[in-house]
Amino acid sequence: VQLQASGGGLVQSGGSLRLSCAASGSIFSGIAVAWYRQAPGKQRELVAVVTSGGATTYLSSVKGRFTISRDNAKNTVYLQMNSLKPEDTAVYYCNRFPAVGVSKTSWGQGTQVTVSS
């Protein structure tokens, strides 16, 4: 399955954005999908996960502000981001969870989220 992230942009601190992760492939509904992010000079980190059954987990720093969801009919996973902070600035990617053994190209270009103070 191929996953493509979109929906990033420039927003002021306290603002909101919704990211979308569009998937191709028939097995989408059976896999867990996650949002990851990588800020300049930092390692990629896991932000949120949604399992095939709809269970969710979050990075502690985004809990209560971000919501991950999935629409299997549309082969899409969303990340609703509210109360954004400058430290949320990063390139956001979506991919399988866990991302073990995935190809480098599966990460795509991601989508840039920039939060101004």
N, C-alpha and C positions, 0 to 999 in steps of 0.2 A: 504494500500500500504506500502511495506517495502522499505526503502532507505538505500543504503550502500555507504559510502564515500571511495575514494581511491585516490592515486596519490601524496601523500605527500612525503617529503624528506628533505635532507639537502642542502641548497643553500647559496651562498655568497650574501651579501648585493648588491642590484642592479640586481640580477638575476630574473629568472622567473620559475614558475611552473604552471601546469594545473591540477586541481583537477577534478575528475569525481564523479558523484552521480548516481549510477545505481538503477533503481526502478523496482519493480515487482508489477504486479497488473494492471488491466484494466482501472483504473480511473486516472492514472498518468496524462494524458493530460488535465484533468479537474481541477487540483489543483495547487495552488501556492506552490512553493518550495523555500526554503531559505538555505543559508550557514550561519552557526554560528561558533564561535570560543571561546575557553576558554584557557586563558594563566594561568600558574601556579599562584595560590594565588588570582586569579580574578574570577569574575562571567562570565558566558557564555554571549556573546554578539552577536547581529545580525549583519551580515556582508553585505549580499546582498540578494535580493528577486527577483524572476522572477514569474510573474503571469501566469495564463493559457493562457492569450492573448499575452504574451511576453513582457509586461511592466516590467521595472526594477527599483529598488531603491538600494541605497548603503549607508553604513556607511560613514560619511563625511571623515574620515581619509583614506579611501581606494578609494574614488571617483577619477576617472582619472587614477588609477593604476590597478584596478581589473575590470573584465568584467564577468558578469554572463550570461549564455545562456542555451537554452534547445533544445533538439532534440527529439521530441515526437515519431518519428519513431523508435528511439533507446531506448526510455524510460530512457533518461539520461539528467542530468543537469551538466553543466560545470562551473568551476570558473577559468578563466585565470588570473593569478596573475603576474604582471610585476613590475619592480622597487621595489622589495621586500626590506623591512627594518627589522632590528632586532626586532622591536616592533610588527611585524607581526607573530612572533614565537608563536605558540599555537597549540592545537589540534582542527582541523576543523571538523565540523559535518554538515550533511545535514538533513533536516527534512521538514515537512509541514510548511507552514506559514498561519496563526499564529500557533505556536506550543502549542495550548491550549488543554489540555486534552489528549495529546499524552502519551503513556506509556514510562516508563523509558528505557525499552529495545529497543524502537524505535530509540534511539540515537545511538545505536551501539558503537563501539570503536572509531569511528572517524579516522582521519588520521593526523599524526604528521607533522607539518611544522616547520622547524628550519632554521632560517636565521642567519648566522654568520656575524659578523662585520669585 
